């Protein structure tokens, strides 16, 4: 960790809402059968998680369900006048 590695062509960088140079990089490594989630602070990698390709749908479902649940909760508060 800590060594700067170019982001592969199949990936994404997501900024942390707190700012301060924090970000999450998502990159696919098809030859290894994994997606790599890495935490960055400015140009330094501070940690990684290698997710097996077969586990990615569960991760996506958890993110999608959480996002949908947030909208459902927001809609309920608005309809209740909150």
Secondary structure, 3 states (H helix, E strand, C coil): CCCCCCCCCCEEEEECCCCCCEEEEEEEECCCCEEEEEEEECCEEEEEEEEEHHHHHHHHHHHHHHHHHHHHHHHHHHHCCC
